[in-house]
Every structure is written in C-alpha cells, then in structure tokens.
C-alpha cells in the first residue's frame, strides 16, 4: 500500500534512455520502450510491466511485457493491478472536490467528523485538521500500533473501524500537528473514512460517483467483479512467488483501489491542461503545493511534487505485497507516465525518467560480492531496533528476534540482516548492505542503505 522503494532501490546513474536535456523528445518508440521493460523482466527486476505514456498533444501509447501470473489473462493494456498508495491522490482530489462544494473545509478538525466517544489526539493545544491528514503533517504514525493481523499475507483485512477508533482514543502524538512531514498511511486512511462518512457513502461509492464515473474510468475500483475480475493480474513477491491480493476495508482511502493503464491514462489527461470542469479544477487544487516534504520535494493534497532543476514532476507511487506502481506528470509540458508492475520490484525510475530525462534510470545489479558473517553482541543489536525513513513513504523497520536482526521495508517481507562488522550488515536475498550511523554520544541516529552503487541515508524516526 505504501508509497515506497523496494529493496531493489532505485539507483541513479548517468546512463539515460533519452539523451539530451529536458527539452528533448521525451518518449522513444514503442520498440525501445518495450526493450526497456523487457530488460527489467529478463534481469529478474520485474515479473510483468505495463507502461503507459501521454504525449504533450494528448496522444497516448501503452506497451507491456512479462507474465501476468499462471491464472490470469495475458498481460495487456486492460490488465488490472493493485495501485496501492496511488489511491491517496484520489483521496486528495475527493477532499478538494468536497471543499469546492462547501461540504468540508481544509481547516476543519478531524474530531468534527468522528462519533461521540472517540477522542482525537491533540498536542500543544493544536488539533489535527483535514489538511494535516492530506499533507502528512498530522503527527500520526505510519501505521497504528494495534494492528495484529490474523493473516500476515493480508495484513489490513481484519483491521476494523473499532480498532481505529480505539487507537486514536489512546494515542499520544510524538510531535505537534502541522509541525513536520511524516508519511502516514494511517492519516490518509482516516481521511478517506472521514470524507466517506461526510458524504454518507462508502469510500468506493463516493470516489466512483465523484471521480471515476465523470472521467469514464470504468475499470477502476475496489470490488473485483465483472471485467475487472477477469482482467486482474496476480502479484508476486521478491522471489517471484504469487502472493494474495490485499483487502483494506478500514484504510481504503490509503491504498485499496485497483486500475489498469487505460484508465490511468484517462486520469493523467484529466490532471493536465486547462481545467474544463469543476472536477478538473479540484484536481488542479490538489496539485497545489501546501508544504515541504524534504529536499527537492513538496506535497499537495497527497500528491508529491519533485523539483528537477527548474522543472517539476507531480507524482505518487504505490506498493502492496505483490505490486509496485507509479503515476506522474509534468503539469507545464503536459506529459505523463503510468508504470504498473505485478511484483514488488520498483520501477519508479522508468516513469520519472520518461517524464524528465534529467532523472536517470536505475542501473542493472552487478555480481554479488562474497561477504563474511561475524558475531555481534545482542545488546549492540538492540540499539538498532526502530524505524528508519529513507524517503517520504519508504521506511525500513528493524526488529530483533531470537538474537538476530531483521529489516522490513515498507510494504514488503521481513528479511534477516547478517553482520559483517558491529555497524555494517548485509542481506542475502539481494545485493544490499546497511550501515548504522551514530552521533558523538554513541546513540543510533540513522542508517545508510548501500545498493546499486547508491548510498541512501535514512533517519531514525521511531
């Protein structure tokens, strides 16, 4: 569900599919595009990929390559994928639409829309507002601490509204609302539930009525039935094994939607160019930068805005147990991409690079270096336990179990860390290493993920 980068972390290198500056032709031929995604599949960096592009003149093209799964129809433009956290931008647009209709206000406290008896956490005399939820500045954590799924392969399926209300009523915020960006599935799931309640519909029904039907997105939704069921592909984990789909009854607004490339290109078109309807004006409102989300990154109503020199990419990605997806566009040039994969290997770099060639493609993984495991005292390992945020929406949660250290990237499986020194560890499932960083007092402050020639820093946030 979470916006994320997989353990196959996007590595920024100098080689580009498109040469020249940002003013060069953005989109290669279908043959070259197919070659690009074919290479990802053949290098075991994807199982199947469907890539959609939107040219500045509104022309769209779709190419696909790979396997949809043993029980699915062959991969194609109509193939349906879990789009995970891309759902969040629909929730942001829904918020903008309801504000435009006078149904809610961005400054409304969330508590206004909760049942009596449910206490919304506050801090510093400041209540959490709808805008705080939509800009990831609520102070709420990434996920509630009272999740205890009966089925770890479908972790949100049995998390109820009652569970959510119990968490909110007992939670103490770590920071004042509005003070700091911290990506939160919990916050946007709560926002989706609040907006659906204000509209007296289910989340799926209100998104369908307000956004999907007006745009003609007939292959997007949550419930799998009819053509959507027929075209649903199967998701795969890091090892290429088929994994179950996810159900998110309470957190629908954070990651429950499914869609295909044809519908997502319709969605891209509606998000670019001069707005012609009130819905499209609300879409433009959702793109508007509200807060900073870090270096070269801002956030609108759930949309992220990446700055590349003087240009920008408005984007969001998504990930569930078996899917990794991306949608983005340059609002000034009117070009955009959608990348849908049915495995957890990320392909955001493809989407970003095709929108703006200044963003390089990821390099191919080289041969894995042989590493020697050493023993590290358990009291040292304990100091590394916590959550480390590498980029907005992508964290590595480090745990200790049976004297062994484990890391779990957002939306992915848990893998063991093997020590090669007291501070440096390596993974065996992929060629990646982790170095923990400390301050002058010896307190652990973060980690560095070494992968594909890139050193990605993550700060300890919990």
JOMOSUL-V460434 format. One record per backbone hydrogen bond with DSSP energy under -1.0 kcal/mol. CO is the residue of the C=O (numbers start at 0). NH is the residue of the N-H. E is the energy in kcal/mol with one decimal. If there is no record, write none. Layout:
CO|NH|E, CO|NH|E
//
This chain:
6|8|-2.4, 14|360|-1.2, 20|23|-1.9, 28|32|-2.5, 29|33|-2.7, 30|34|-2.1, 31|35|-2.0, 32|36|-2.1, 33|37|-2.5, 34|38|-2.0, 35|39|-1.2, 36|40|-1.7, 37|41|-2.9, 38|42|-1.7, 39|44|-3.3, 40|43|-1.7, 46|66|-2.0, 47|341|-1.5, 48|64|-2.3, 49|339|-2.7, 50|62|-2.6, 51|337|-2.5, 52|60|-1.9, 53|335|-1.8, 54|57|-1.9, 58|54|-3.4, 60|52|-2.6, 62|50|-3.2, 64|48|-2.8, 67|233|-2.9, 68|71|-1.5, 75|78|-1.6, 76|261|-1.3, 79|232|-2.4, 80|258|-2.2, 82|85|-2.1, 83|86|-2.1, 84|87|-1.6, 85|88|-1.3, 86|90|-1.8, 87|91|-2.2, 88|92|-2.3, 89|93|-2.5, 90|94|-2.1, 91|95|-2.2, 92|96|-2.6, 93|97|-2.5, 94|98|-2.2, 95|99|-2.3, 96|100|-1.7, 97|102|-2.5, 97|103|-1.1, 98|101|-1.3, 104|107|-1.6, 105|130|-2.2, 107|129|-1.9, 108|111|-1.6, 109|112|-2.2, 110|113|-1.3, 114|117|-1.8, 122|125|-1.7, 125|122|-1.6, 127|109|-2.9, 128|132|-1.7, 129|133|-1.9, 130|134|-1.3, 131|136|-2.5, 133|301|-1.6, 135|181|-3.3, 136|177|-4.1, 141|184|-1.0, 141|185|-1.8, 150|153|-1.9, 153|156|-1.4, 155|158|-1.3, 159|163|-2.0, 160|164|-2.7, 161|165|-2.2, 162|166|-2.2, 163|167|-2.6, 164|168|-2.3, 166|170|-1.6, 175|178|-1.8, 183|187|-1.5, 184|188|-2.6, 185|189|-2.5, 186|190|-2.2, 187|191|-2.5, 188|192|-1.9, 189|193|-2.5, 190|194|-2.6, 191|195|-2.2, 192|196|-2.2, 193|197|-2.4, 194|198|-1.9, 195|200|-2.3, 201|205|-2.4, 202|206|-2.3, 203|207|-2.2, 204|208|-2.5, 205|209|-2.5, 206|210|-2.3, 206|211|-2.2, 207|212|-3.0, 210|214|-1.5, 211|216|-2.7, 212|215|-1.0, 215|217|-1.5, 220|257|-2.8, 224|227|-1.2, 225|229|-2.1, 226|230|-2.0, 230|79|-2.8, 234|242|-2.2, 236|239|-2.0, 240|236|-2.3, 250|253|-2.0, 251|254|-1.0, 251|255|-2.1, 256|82|-2.1, 257|220|-2.0, 258|80|-3.2, 259|263|-2.3, 260|264|-1.9, 261|265|-1.4, 262|266|-2.2, 263|267|-2.2, 264|268|-2.3, 265|269|-1.9, 266|270|-1.0, 268|271|-1.1, 276|280|-1.9, 277|281|-2.3, 278|282|-2.1, 279|283|-2.0, 280|284|-2.0, 281|285|-1.8, 285|300|-2.4, 290|298|-2.7, 293|296|-1.8, 295|306|-2.5, 296|292|-3.0, 297|304|-2.6, 298|289|-2.9, 298|290|-1.8, 299|301|-1.7, 302|299|-3.1, 303|314|-2.9, 304|297|-2.4, 305|312|-2.5, 307|310|-2.1, 310|307|-2.7, 312|305|-3.0, 313|328|-2.1, 314|303|-2.5, 315|326|-2.3, 317|324|-2.7, 321|235|-1.6, 322|319|-1.9, 323|340|-1.8, 324|317|-2.3, 325|338|-2.5, 326|315|-2.1, 327|336|-2.4, 328|313|-3.0, 329|333|-2.1, 334|329|-2.6, 335|53|-2.7, 336|327|-2.1, 337|51|-3.0, 338|325|-2.1, 339|49|-2.7, 340|323|-1.5, 346|350|-1.2, 347|351|-2.8, 348|352|-2.7, 349|353|-2.2, 350|354|-1.4, 351|355|-2.5, 355|358|-2.4, 360|12|-1.1, 376|380|-2.0, 377|381|-2.3, 379|382|-1.0, 380|383|-1.6, 381|384|-1.1, 385|397|-3.4, 386|460|-3.0, 386|461|-1.1, 387|395|-2.6, 388|458|-1.8, 390|393|-2.7, 393|389|-2.4, 393|390|-1.4, 394|409|-1.9, 395|387|-2.2, 396|407|-2.0, 397|385|-1.9, 398|405|-2.8, 400|403|-1.4, 403|400|-2.8, 404|416|-3.0, 405|398|-2.2, 406|414|-2.8, 407|396|-2.5, 408|411|-2.4, 414|406|-3.0, 417|425|-2.7, 418|373|-2.9, 422|435|-2.5, 423|419|-2.7, 423|420|-1.5, 424|433|-2.7, 425|417|-2.5, 429|431|-1.7, 431|426|-2.6, 432|449|-3.2, 433|424|-3.3, 434|447|-2.5, 436|444|-2.4, 436|445|-1.3, 438|441|-1.8, 442|438|-2.2, 444|459|-2.8, 445|436|-2.6, 446|457|-3.2, 447|434|-2.3, 448|455|-3.0, 449|432|-2.2, 450|453|-2.1, 453|450|-2.4, 455|448|-3.1, 457|446|-2.6, 458|388|-2.4
//
